[in-house]
Amino acid sequence: MEKYDLIVLGGGTAGLGMAFRASAQGWKVALVETRYLGGTCINVGCIPSKTLISSARAMQAVRDAGKLGVIAGPPMADWKAMVERKERIVGGLRQNSDEAIEKNEQIALYQGKAAFTAPHTVEVNGQSLTAEKIVIATGARPAVPPVAGLSDIDYLTSTSAMEMEELPRSLLIVGGGIIALEFSQLFARMGVEVTILYRGPRLAANLEPEISEEIHRLLESEGINLLANVQIRSAGSEDGSAYLAVETEKGPARYSADRILVATGRAPNTDMLDLEKTGVKTDKKGFIAVDEGFQTSAEGIWAIGDVIGGMMFTHKAWHDALLLSGYLLRGKEIRSSDRLIPFAVFTEPEIAGAGLNENGAVEAGYPVKVQRFSFSHEKRAVAMEKAEGFIKLVLDEKSGRVLGAHLIGPEAGELIHELLVAMRCGTTVYDLQEMMHVHPTLSEAVNNAAWSIS
């Protein structure tokens, strides 16, 4: 049995962050990873998907070139070349992680499936490891709903969709969240006929209602078929096509396409850990329950990243590791619920947000004032032919403090950070009004939103 100061289960963003920070303080660390270092983000998530989205944006830029007085022919998707480019980028980033671990004499990497045999003992490939402190950062994977017949067909997930050998002519996407938004536009711009089927009354229900409406309109304008209030009853294949039998507001229906992409959320990687031998409790979906400081129900075992559920973003996993390492290495108090966690959706235009939404601010008892600014009035956006969308600020009417910011527009994923700093530092809308911005830039929209020009 090998004894360590710390065992980290999972070599993704959260796990690597913990391992590197502990090793820098001289701790002897065992890092266990089932397959590839880098986790979901590098290998099958953010980086590969945004690489392909960049290709799709380039195709759309060619289509839109005429708006700028540029003559260009219709673009064609070389899917094989796009996938190869994606693999080169992913491979390079993965190699960086491999080399960093290999050079670190304080970290021992174990590649294989980990399972607990006792509260502080883990077995990997027949080797027993023990430590007084264990951090579970095993992440999550695409969740697949229990639809009759689905397991009998070659359905796609967000992972396998980026590994297809060729583009389908048509695609059905099940689900109406972030993955559905990004992948629907990605494949539609590649020339695929895309239909999204989702069970709620509106697309992307976690977004502000007016942002949901705007992205619905924009996706429809790109030829994507959007079907709300759909219940999936069964799936199957017939005559070389896949199909979904569904229940709609108008009654039973059936939709067929070359492929089906399941985008119905994510499931935690906890089912193979034998957590019952540790006392670590999970919720009904398998996500690990933790307190404010990421402590599980078992002494000496913490959990961070996607495996604890909630907002499953790479930047949140990174910050989880930052906070927990501060506590374990320096005794710094953790208050994880106080964090401002931003998000971005990499459609075009992009969507981003942070802080309270309008309803949340009202429910919290604030005297709420909402200010909006349309990118159609933003000179740089107009010059770029990227004038779709708006900024929505949720304010405390009494103090002028920025409680939340929600954007849909060009480079929203970049623009959100100025507003994130404003919220973190207690900046008021009056400060934003007086803050000088370079002209002409997209960031002027923040200043204009503060003045509530519409």
Beta strands, then each sheet from edge to edge (+ up, - down):
strand 1: 2-9
strand 2: 29-33
strand 3: 107-111
strand 4: 114-118
strand 5: 121-124
strand 6: 127-136
strand 7: 140-142
strand 8: 170-174
strand 9: 193-197
strand 10: 225-227
strand 11: 231-238
strand 12: 241-248
strand 13: 251-257
strand 14: 259-262
strand 15: 266-268
strand 16: 301-303
strand 17: 343-345
strand 18: 350-355
strand 19: 368-374
strand 20: 390-396
strand 21: 402-409
sheet 1: 3+ 2+ 1+ 6+ 5- 4+
sheet 2: 3+ 2+ 1+ 6+ 16+
sheet 3: 7+ 15-
sheet 4: 10+ 9+ 8+ 14+
sheet 5: 11+ 12- 13+
sheet 6: 17+ 18- 21+ 20- 19+
end
